[in-house]
Amino acid sequence: MNQWEVVIGIETHAQLATVSKIFSGASTAFGAEPNTQASAVDLALPGVLPVLNKKAVECAIRFGLAIGAEVAQKSVFARKNYFYPDLPKGYQISQMDLPVVVGGDITLQVGQGDKAYEKVVRLTRAHLEEDAGKSLHEDFHGKSGIDLNRAGTPLLEIVSEPDMRSSDEAVAYAKSLHALVRWIGICDGNMQEGSFRCDANVSVRPKGQAEYGTRREIKNLNSFRFLKEAIDFEVQWQINEIEEGRRIQQATVLFDPENGETRMMRSKEDAHDYRYFPDPDLLPLIISREWIDEVREDMWELPNDRKLRFQSDFGLSSYDASLLNINFDIGNYFEGAVLAALANGERIEPEPAKFAANWVINEVLAKMNQEGEGHPTWKFGVSAETLGCLLRRLREGVIGAKTAKELFAEFWEEARANNYASHGGYPEKIDELIESRGLKQISDTGAIESLVDEVLAANPANVAEFKAGKEKAFNALVGQVMKAAKGKANPQQVNDLLKQKLEG
């Protein structure tokens, strides 16, 4: 494996957040009965003409601006000709030679902790097109059915350059792109419903070789886990084939998650096989500078801009700022928690901001990850206001870290039990719970000093071991004090007083 280099490019189909289809007024709502949302235009009945959806174009403009690309002032729709049961026209309306978005790039964070690094992936293009229908192969007594509800659904196909060199980079790219399209409001990103699908073009070549190897395209990967598993299997398969003296054939393959393998679907077509030509029913798409400027003015802060602001305003590291900007909701949650954690009149400073960041990363994101890949990022088990109130009481020394984490976990479980219909716990409840359960931390210096004196008198062996240079003896004494205080003593005060007594 070390002598091989992996080359990956990704094509992504993002369903655009429009109420109606790209060339007709039919609904795009998910879950309708089969063939109830297919209009005469979608069915390609004689005499009908497509009419372009303005909202779909605005989504494309928004995406182009978000990635720093060129938004073409003139683009052209083309017919992509192929025959398949779920394509009623016998062609798909797409864009080929003149796409609406050209170039741009996405910066992603790959890996975690000390091994994390940033990578820039260039984008080739993004173009508008319509989706096909769907073939159904279950519950039809050995036959297949066709559902044309998706036919004509607006898509933005986003094509990357072959800049990725591992499945980890490919997943980081897909996650960053997924977060971006949701952030700017052009796609809901629901992978289970097919709103965000990735095709991975994978090849291998000997390290140091400039020429690309023969690629195989893995189609319709609708989860980040499947994307990684499919690429890892495909890479190893290609390496084995080459090392055993066989040639890789350009092909389209499918990933079977049941056995974790890719299998060939058909030999891969080239663009000329689709006989692209401009669609005679659609005029060229003309986008004025004024229209582009209007969309730009309507856009909110972009992920990388907010990441840089978190670094400069809150003193966060690049890694932490990236984690807090994995999507729009997490960043908003973090800022809400920071504001709620501040005492009245307290300014936003790096110390409380970093404190809140650590909690969001280590507690909130950990809980979100436990919920699984399909858990909506806006379904927080604990509201930002509730977390902020917990953090404020923790910073004030009213409660200890152990108590704060226990309350946080309790609130989250309460919300989960209610299917996240409401946030577990509420800010106004926290002080009440602290009082009613006797959770208040002991911060009185005199009370803690009395406990320390008792523990030192009762543990002369530990005292002697500490004075002989055994640091573990100090931790044992701290534990005894905390036990005597039933876990409620301020840990920092316990440490400070013990050191004073032992070293005095």
C-alpha positions as CSV (number, residue, x, y, z in Angstrom):
1,M,0.0,0.0,0.0
2,N,2.8,2.4,0.8
3,Q,4.0,2.4,-2.8
4,W,0.6,3.4,-4.1
5,E,-1.1,6.8,-4.2
6,V,-4.9,7.0,-4.1
7,V,-6.7,9.6,-6.2
8,I,-10.3,10.6,-5.5
9,G,-12.7,13.0,-7.0
10,I,-16.3,13.3,-5.9
11,E,-19.5,14.3,-7.7
12,T,-22.3,15.3,-5.4
13,H,-26.0,15.7,-6.2
14,A,-27.6,18.2,-3.8
15,Q,-31.4,18.5,-4.0
16,L,-32.2,22.2,-4.0
17,A,-34.6,23.6,-1.4
18,T,-37.4,24.6,-3.7
19,V,-41.1,24.0,-3.3
20,S,-41.6,23.0,-6.9
21,K,-39.5,21.2,-9.5
22,I,-36.9,22.8,-11.7
23,F,-39.0,22.9,-14.9
24,S,-42.6,22.4,-13.7
25,G,-44.9,23.5,-10.9
26,A,-45.2,19.9,-9.4
27,S,-44.3,19.5,-5.7
28,T,-40.9,18.3,-4.5
29,A,-42.3,17.2,-1.1
30,F,-40.9,13.8,0.1
31,G,-43.1,10.8,0.9
32,A,-46.1,11.3,-1.4
33,E,-47.8,8.2,-2.9
34,P,-45.9,7.0,-6.0
35,N,-46.7,9.0,-9.2
36,T,-48.9,11.6,-7.5
37,Q,-46.4,14.5,-8.0
38,A,-45.5,14.0,-11.7
39,S,-46.9,16.7,-14.0
40,A,-47.4,16.7,-17.7
41,V,-43.9,18.3,-18.1
42,D,-42.3,15.7,-15.8
43,L,-44.0,12.9,-17.8
44,A,-42.8,14.5,-21.1
45,L,-46.3,14.5,-22.6
46,P,-46.5,15.9,-26.2
47,G,-46.8,19.7,-26.5
48,V,-45.5,20.7,-23.1
49,L,-42.5,23.0,-22.5
50,P,-40.2,23.4,-19.5
51,V,-40.1,26.7,-17.6
52,L,-37.0,27.3,-15.4
53,N,-37.5,27.7,-11.6
54,K,-35.9,31.0,-10.5
55,K,-35.4,29.8,-6.9
56,A,-33.2,27.0,-8.2
57,V,-31.0,29.5,-10.1
58,E,-30.7,31.6,-6.9
59,C,-29.5,28.5,-5.0
60,A,-26.8,27.9,-7.6
61,I,-25.7,31.6,-7.4
62,R,-25.6,31.3,-3.6
63,F,-23.4,28.2,-3.8
64,G,-21.1,29.8,-6.3
65,L,-20.6,32.9,-4.0
66,A,-20.0,30.6,-1.0
67,I,-17.1,28.8,-2.6
68,G,-15.5,31.8,-4.2
69,A,-16.3,30.6,-7.7
70,E,-17.2,32.3,-10.9
71,V,-21.0,32.6,-11.4
72,A,-21.4,32.4,-15.2
73,Q,-23.5,35.3,-16.6
74,K,-24.4,33.0,-19.4
75,S,-24.9,29.2,-19.1
76,V,-26.7,26.7,-21.3
77,F,-29.0,23.7,-20.6
78,A,-28.3,20.6,-22.6
79,R,-30.0,17.3,-23.2
80,K,-28.1,14.2,-21.8
81,N,-29.5,11.3,-23.8
82,Y,-29.9,7.8,-22.4
83,F,-32.7,5.3,-22.1
84,Y,-33.8,4.0,-18.8
85,P,-37.3,3.1,-17.5
86,D,-37.4,5.9,-14.9
87,L,-36.4,8.6,-17.4
88,P,-39.7,9.4,-19.2
89,K,-38.2,11.9,-21.7
90,G,-35.4,9.6,-22.9
91,Y,-33.1,12.4,-21.9
92,Q,-32.1,14.4,-18.8
93,I,-32.0,18.2,-18.9
94,S,-28.6,19.1,-17.5
95,Q,-25.6,21.5,-18.3
96,M,-22.5,20.4,-20.1
97,D,-20.2,22.9,-21.9
98,L,-21.4,26.1,-20.1
99,P,-22.3,25.4,-16.4
100,V,-23.7,28.0,-14.1
101,V,-20.8,27.8,-11.6
102,V,-17.1,27.4,-12.5
103,G,-14.2,26.8,-10.1
104,G,-14.1,27.7,-6.4
105,D,-12.7,25.6,-3.5
106,I,-13.6,24.3,-0.1
107,T,-11.2,24.2,2.9
108,L,-11.6,21.2,5.1
109,Q,-10.3,19.9,8.4
110,V,-9.0,16.3,8.2
111,G,-8.3,14.1,11.2
112,Q,-8.4,15.0,14.9
113,G,-6.2,16.3,17.6
114,D,-2.4,16.5,16.9
115,K,-2.9,14.7,13.6
116,A,-5.4,17.2,12.2
117,Y,-4.6,19.2,9.2
118,E,-6.3,21.5,6.7
119,K,-6.7,20.7,3.1
120,V,-8.1,22.8,0.2
121,V,-10.1,20.8,-2.4
122,R,-10.7,22.6,-5.7
123,L,-14.0,22.4,-7.4
124,T,-14.3,22.0,-11.2
125,R,-17.9,23.2,-11.6
126,A,-21.5,23.0,-10.3
127,H,-24.3,22.7,-12.7
128,L,-28.1,22.6,-12.6
129,E,-30.1,19.6,-13.7
130,E,-33.2,17.6,-13.1
131,D,-33.4,14.3,-11.3
132,A,-34.7,11.1,-12.8
133,G,-37.5,9.0,-11.4
134,K,-37.0,5.9,-9.2
135,S,-37.2,2.2,-10.0
136,L,-38.8,0.1,-7.3
137,H,-37.9,-3.5,-7.0
138,E,-39.6,-4.7,-3.9
139,D,-43.1,-6.0,-3.3
140,F,-43.9,-6.2,-7.0
141,H,-44.1,-10.0,-7.3
142,G,-40.9,-10.3,-9.2
143,K,-41.5,-7.2,-11.3
144,S,-40.2,-3.6,-11.0
145,G,-42.3,-0.5,-10.6
146,I,-41.5,3.1,-11.6
147,D,-42.2,6.1,-9.4
148,L,-41.8,9.4,-11.2
149,N,-42.4,11.7,-8.2
150,R,-38.6,12.6,-8.2
151,A,-38.5,13.2,-12.0
152,G,-37.8,16.9,-12.5
153,T,-36.6,17.5,-8.9
154,P,-34.0,20.3,-9.0
155,L,-30.4,19.2,-8.4
156,L,-27.1,21.0,-8.2
157,E,-24.4,18.6,-9.3
158,I,-21.1,19.6,-7.7
159,V,-17.9,18.2,-9.2
160,S,-14.6,18.3,-7.4
161,E,-11.1,18.1,-8.8
162,P,-9.3,14.7,-8.1
163,D,-7.5,16.3,-5.1
164,M,-8.3,13.8,-2.3
165,R,-5.7,11.2,-1.4
166,S,-7.5,9.0,1.2
167,S,-11.0,8.0,2.3
168,D,-10.5,10.2,5.3
169,E,-10.1,13.2,3.1
170,A,-13.0,12.2,0.9
171,V,-15.3,11.9,4.0
172,A,-14.0,15.2,5.4
173,Y,-14.8,16.8,2.0
174,A,-18.3,15.3,1.8
175,K,-19.0,16.4,5.4
176,S,-17.8,20.0,4.7
177,L,-19.8,20.2,1.5
178,H,-22.9,18.8,3.3
179,A,-22.5,21.4,6.1
180,L,-22.0,24.2,3.5
181,V,-25.1,23.5,1.4
182,R,-27.2,23.3,4.6
183,W,-25.5,26.4,6.0
184,I,-26.4,28.6,3.1
185,G,-29.9,27.1,2.9
186,I,-29.9,25.6,-0.5
187,C,-30.3,21.9,0.5
188,D,-31.7,20.2,3.6
189,G,-28.9,17.6,3.4
190,N,-31.2,14.6,4.3
191,M,-29.2,11.7,3.1
192,Q,-31.8,9.1,4.0
193,E,-34.3,10.8,1.7
194,G,-31.8,11.1,-1.1
195,S,-31.3,14.9,-0.8
196,F,-27.5,14.6,-0.7
197,R,-25.8,11.8,-2.7
198,C,-22.2,11.3,-3.5
199,D,-20.5,9.4,-6.4
200,A,-16.8,8.7,-5.8
201,N,-14.3,8.4,-8.7
202,V,-11.4,6.3,-7.4
203,S,-8.1,5.3,-9.0
204,V,-4.7,4.3,-7.8
205,R,-1.2,5.0,-9.3
206,P,2.4,4.3,-8.2
207,K,3.7,7.0,-6.0
208,G,5.6,9.6,-8.0
209,Q,3.7,8.9,-11.2
210,A,2.1,12.0,-12.7
211,E,-0.4,10.2,-14.9
212,Y,-3.7,9.2,-13.3
213,G,-4.7,5.5,-13.1
214,T,-8.0,4.2,-14.6
215,R,-10.9,5.3,-12.4
216,R,-14.0,3.5,-11.4
217,E,-17.1,5.5,-10.2
218,I,-18.9,4.3,-7.1
219,K,-22.5,5.5,-7.5
220,N,-25.1,6.8,-5.0
221,L,-23.4,6.7,-1.7
222,N,-25.9,8.1,0.8
223,S,-24.0,8.0,4.1
224,F,-20.5,9.1,5.2
225,R,-19.8,5.6,6.6
226,F,-20.7,3.9,3.3
227,L,-18.5,6.5,1.5
228,K,-15.5,5.6,3.5
229,E,-16.1,1.8,3.4
230,A,-16.7,1.8,-0.3
231,I,-13.5,3.8,-1.1
232,D,-11.4,1.7,1.2
233,F,-12.6,-1.6,-0.4
234,E,-12.3,-0.2,-3.9
235,V,-8.7,1.0,-3.3
236,Q,-7.6,-2.3,-2.0
237,W,-9.4,-4.1,-4.8
238,Q,-7.7,-2.0,-7.5
239,I,-4.3,-2.5,-5.9
240,N,-4.8,-6.3,-5.8
241,E,-5.9,-6.4,-9.4
242,I,-2.9,-4.4,-10.7
243,E,-0.4,-6.3,-8.5
244,E,-1.8,-9.6,-9.9
245,G,-1.2,-8.4,-13.5
246,R,-4.7,-7.5,-14.4
247,R,-5.8,-4.1,-15.9
248,I,-8.5,-1.9,-14.4
249,Q,-11.4,-1.3,-16.7
250,Q,-13.2,2.0,-16.4
251,A,-16.6,1.2,-15.0
252,T,-19.5,2.3,-12.9
253,V,-19.8,0.3,-9.7
254,L,-22.3,0.0,-6.8
255,F,-21.4,-0.5,-3.1
256,D,-23.1,-3.4,-1.3
257,P,-23.2,-2.4,2.4
258,E,-24.3,-5.9,3.4
259,N,-20.9,-7.4,2.5
260,G,-18.9,-4.2,2.3
261,E,-17.9,-4.7,-1.3
262,T,-18.2,-2.8,-4.6
263,R,-19.5,-4.6,-7.7
264,M,-19.5,-3.6,-11.3
265,M,-22.8,-2.3,-12.7
266,R,-21.8,-1.3,-16.2
267,S,-18.7,-0.1,-18.2
268,K,-18.2,3.6,-17.7
269,E,-19.6,5.9,-20.3
270,D,-17.8,9.0,-21.6
271,A,-19.5,12.3,-22.2
272,H,-19.8,11.7,-26.0
273,D,-21.8,8.5,-25.3
274,Y,-24.6,10.7,-24.0
275,R,-24.8,12.8,-27.2
276,Y,-25.1,16.1,-25.4
277,F,-26.6,19.0,-27.4
278,P,-28.2,22.3,-26.3
279,D,-31.9,21.9,-25.3
280,P,-33.9,23.7,-28.0
281,D,-36.8,24.3,-25.5
282,L,-34.8,26.4,-23.1
283,L,-33.1,29.7,-23.8
284,P,-29.6,30.3,-22.4
285,L,-29.6,31.2,-18.7
286,I,-28.6,34.9,-18.3
287,I,-27.6,36.0,-14.8
288,S,-27.0,39.8,-14.4
289,R,-24.4,41.3,-12.1
290,E,-27.2,43.0,-10.3
291,W,-28.9,39.6,-9.5
292,I,-25.6,38.2,-8.2
293,D,-25.1,41.3,-6.0
294,E,-28.7,40.9,-4.6
295,V,-28.0,37.3,-3.6
296,R,-24.6,38.2,-2.1
297,E,-26.3,40.9,0.1
298,D,-28.8,38.4,1.3
299,M,-26.2,35.9,2.5
300,W,-25.1,35.5,6.1
301,E,-21.7,34.8,7.5
302,L,-19.9,31.9,5.8
303,P,-18.3,29.0,7.7
304,N,-14.7,30.0,7.1
305,D,-15.4,33.7,8.0
306,R,-17.1,32.6,11.3
307,K,-14.2,30.2,12.0
308,L,-11.7,33.1,11.7
309,R,-13.9,35.3,13.9
310,F,-14.1,32.6,16.6
311,Q,-10.3,32.5,16.5
312,S,-9.8,36.3,16.7
313,D,-12.6,37.2,19.1
314,F,-12.6,34.2,21.4
315,G,-9.0,33.1,21.2
316,L,-9.8,29.6,20.0
317,S,-7.4,27.4,18.1
318,S,-8.0,26.7,14.4
319,Y,-8.9,23.1,15.3
320,D,-11.5,24.0,17.9
321,A,-12.9,26.8,15.7
322,S,-13.3,24.3,12.9
323,L,-15.2,21.8,15.1
324,L,-17.5,24.5,16.3
325,N,-18.3,25.4,12.7
326,I,-19.0,21.9,11.3
327,N,-22.5,23.3,10.7
328,F,-24.6,26.4,11.1
329,D,-26.5,25.1,14.1
330,I,-23.4,24.1,16.2
331,G,-21.8,27.5,15.8
332,N,-25.0,29.3,16.8
333,Y,-25.4,27.0,19.8
334,F,-21.8,27.7,20.9
335,E,-22.3,31.5,20.7
336,G,-25.6,31.2,22.6
337,A,-23.9,29.2,25.3
338,V,-21.1,31.8,25.6
339,L,-23.5,34.6,26.0
340,A,-25.6,32.7,28.6
341,A,-22.5,31.8,30.6
342,L,-21.6,35.4,31.2
343,A,-22.5,37.1,34.4
344,N,-24.5,40.4,34.1
345,G,-22.4,43.1,32.5
346,E,-19.4,40.7,31.9
347,R,-17.7,41.2,28.6
348,I,-17.0,38.3,26.2
349,E,-13.4,37.4,26.9
350,P,-11.3,34.4,25.7
351,E,-11.4,32.6,29.1
352,P,-15.2,32.0,29.3
353,A,-15.4,31.5,25.6
354,K,-12.7,28.7,25.7
355,F,-14.5,27.2,28.7
356,A,-17.7,27.1,26.8
357,A,-15.9,25.7,23.7
358,N,-14.5,22.8,25.6
359,W,-17.9,21.9,26.9
360,V,-19.6,22.1,23.5
361,I,-16.8,20.0,21.9
362,N,-16.3,17.4,24.7
363,E,-19.9,17.1,26.0
364,V,-22.4,18.4,23.4
365,L,-20.7,17.1,20.2
366,A,-20.0,13.8,22.0
367,K,-23.7,13.4,22.7
368,M,-24.6,14.4,19.1
369,N,-22.2,11.7,17.8
370,Q,-23.8,9.1,20.0
371,E,-27.2,9.8,18.5
372,G,-25.8,8.6,15.1
373,E,-25.3,10.0,11.6
374,G,-28.9,10.8,10.9
375,H,-29.6,12.8,14.0
376,P,-30.6,16.4,13.0
377,T,-28.0,18.9,14.2
378,W,-30.6,21.2,15.6
379,K,-32.0,18.6,18.0
380,F,-29.9,19.6,21.1
381,G,-30.9,17.7,24.2
382,V,-29.8,20.7,26.3
383,S,-30.5,24.3,25.1
384,A,-27.7,26.8,24.8
385,E,-29.2,28.9,27.5
386,T,-29.4,25.9,29.9
387,L,-25.8,24.9,29.2
388,G,-24.7,28.6,29.6
389,C,-26.4,28.8,33.0
390,L,-24.7,25.5,34.1
391,L,-21.3,26.9,33.0
392,R,-21.9,30.2,34.8
393,R,-22.7,28.4,38.1
394,L,-19.6,26.2,37.5
395,R,-17.3,29.2,36.8
396,E,-18.7,30.9,39.9
397,G,-17.9,27.9,42.0
398,V,-21.5,27.3,43.0
399,I,-21.3,23.7,41.7
400,G,-18.4,21.4,40.8
401,A,-17.5,19.9,37.4
402,K,-18.9,16.5,38.4
403,T,-22.3,18.0,39.4
404,A,-22.4,20.0,36.2
405,K,-21.8,17.0,34.1
406,E,-24.4,14.9,36.0
407,L,-27.0,17.6,35.5
408,F,-26.1,18.0,31.8
409,A,-26.5,14.2,31.3
410,E,-29.8,14.2,33.1
411,F,-31.2,17.0,31.1
412,W,-30.1,15.4,27.8
413,E,-31.7,12.1,28.7
414,E,-34.9,13.9,29.7
415,A,-35.0,15.4,26.2
416,R,-34.2,12.1,24.5
417,A,-37.1,10.4,26.4
418,N,-39.4,13.1,25.0
419,N,-38.0,12.5,21.5
420,Y,-36.4,16.0,21.7
421,A,-39.8,17.6,21.6
422,S,-38.4,20.1,24.1
423,H,-35.0,20.7,25.6
424,G,-34.2,18.8,28.8
425,G,-33.8,21.2,31.8
426,Y,-34.4,24.9,31.7
427,P,-32.2,27.8,33.0
428,E,-34.7,28.8,35.7
429,K,-34.7,25.2,37.0
430,I,-30.9,25.0,37.7
431,D,-30.7,27.1,40.8
432,E,-33.8,25.4,42.1
433,L,-32.3,22.0,41.6
434,I,-29.0,23.0,43.1
435,E,-30.8,24.1,46.3
436,S,-33.4,21.3,46.5
437,R,-30.8,18.6,46.0
438,G,-28.1,20.1,48.2
439,L,-25.7,20.3,45.2
440,K,-24.0,23.5,46.2
441,Q,-20.3,23.3,46.3
442,I,-18.4,24.0,49.6
443,S,-16.3,27.1,48.9
444,D,-15.9,28.4,52.4
445,T,-12.2,28.4,53.1
446,G,-12.7,27.8,56.8
447,A,-14.9,24.7,56.3
448,I,-12.5,23.2,53.8
449,E,-9.5,24.0,56.0
450,S,-11.2,22.1,58.9
451,L,-11.7,19.1,56.6
452,V,-8.1,19.2,55.4
453,D,-6.8,19.3,59.0
454,E,-8.9,16.3,59.9
455,V,-7.6,14.3,56.9
456,L,-4.0,15.2,57.6
457,A,-4.3,14.1,61.2
458,A,-6.0,10.8,60.3
459,N,-3.5,9.9,57.5
460,P,0.1,10.3,58.8
461,A,1.4,7.6,56.5
462,N,0.3,9.5,53.4
463,V,1.8,12.7,54.8
464,A,5.1,11.0,55.3
465,E,5.1,9.5,51.8
466,F,4.4,12.9,50.3
467,K,7.3,14.5,52.2
468,A,9.5,11.6,50.9
469,G,8.7,12.7,47.4
470,K,5.8,10.4,46.4
471,E,3.3,12.5,44.5
472,K,0.7,9.8,44.5
473,A,0.3,10.4,48.2
474,F,-0.9,13.9,47.5
475,N,-3.7,12.6,45.2
476,A,-4.7,10.1,47.9
477,L,-5.1,13.0,50.4
478,V,-7.1,15.0,48.0
479,G,-9.4,12.0,47.5
480,Q,-9.8,11.7,51.3
481,V,-10.8,15.4,51.6
482,M,-13.3,15.1,48.8
483,K,-14.7,12.0,50.3
484,A,-15.1,13.7,53.7
485,A,-16.9,16.6,51.9
486,K,-19.1,14.2,50.0
487,G,-17.7,15.4,46.8
488,K,-18.9,19.0,47.3
489,A,-15.7,20.8,48.2
490,N,-14.2,23.1,45.7
491,P,-11.3,21.0,44.2
492,Q,-9.0,23.9,43.5
493,Q,-9.3,25.2,47.1
494,V,-8.7,21.7,48.4
495,N,-5.5,21.4,46.3
496,D,-4.3,24.8,47.4
497,L,-4.9,24.3,51.1
498,L,-3.4,20.9,51.1
499,K,-0.2,22.2,49.5
500,Q,0.0,25.0,51.9
501,K,-0.3,22.7,54.9
502,L,2.1,20.1,53.5
503,E,4.7,22.5,52.3
504,G,4.4,25.0,55.1
